[in-house]
Amino acid sequence: MKISIQWQDQFGHWKHYQMMHHLPGAYRTAKQRATRTEKRHRLVDEDGRLLDLVEP
């Protein structure tokens, strides 16, 4: 399964950051980046379904 990590810009648009294949690793990456950048991140599967939303 492909998991896309996306981040939300100041205008509310979602931007692509990275594609990963391992869900726990993708969550760890999104969590660390959300904390570092203080921006909301989300994990989306290849069909466009929301898997998780990560708040900073």
VMD Tcl script that draws the C-alpha trace (Angstrom):
set ca {
  {0.00 0.00 0.00}
  {1.29 3.46 -0.89}
  {0.85 6.17 1.71}
  {1.14 9.84 0.81}
  {2.23 12.35 3.43}
  {0.71 15.78 2.82}
  {0.96 19.06 4.71}
  {-1.45 21.98 4.89}
  {-0.25 25.45 3.90}
  {-1.44 28.71 5.42}
  {-4.27 28.94 2.85}
  {-5.72 25.53 3.75}
  {-4.45 23.72 0.63}
  {-2.86 20.28 0.99}
  {0.63 19.90 -0.52}
  {2.40 16.62 -1.26}
  {5.48 15.94 0.86}
  {6.48 12.28 0.48}
  {5.27 8.80 -0.58}
  {5.97 5.80 1.68}
  {5.00 2.11 1.82}
  {5.13 1.46 5.58}
  {2.31 2.97 7.67}
  {4.13 3.17 11.03}
  {7.14 4.79 9.38}
  {4.92 7.25 7.52}
  {3.17 8.19 10.76}
  {6.51 8.71 12.54}
  {7.77 10.92 9.69}
  {4.57 12.99 9.62}
  {4.55 13.38 13.41}
  {8.18 14.54 13.52}
  {7.72 16.94 10.62}
  {4.47 18.35 12.06}
  {6.24 19.07 15.33}
  {9.24 20.62 13.58}
  {7.33 22.80 11.08}
  {4.26 23.44 13.29}
  {1.95 22.60 10.37}
  {-0.86 20.04 10.10}
  {-0.02 16.84 8.21}
  {-2.18 13.98 6.99}
  {-1.70 10.43 5.73}
  {-3.69 9.46 2.63}
  {-3.77 6.06 0.93}
  {-3.51 5.49 -2.83}
  {-7.31 5.70 -3.25}
  {-7.42 9.12 -1.59}
  {-8.88 7.94 1.73}
  {-7.74 9.72 4.88}
  {-5.80 7.39 7.19}
  {-4.67 9.82 9.89}
  {-4.49 13.54 10.65}
  {-1.45 14.74 12.62}
  {-1.63 17.99 14.57}
  {1.60 19.74 15.66}
}
mol new
graphics top color blue
foreach p $ca { graphics top sphere $p radius 0.5 }
foreach p [lrange $ca 0 end-1] q [lrange $ca 1 end] { graphics top cylinder $p $q radius 0.2 }
display resetview
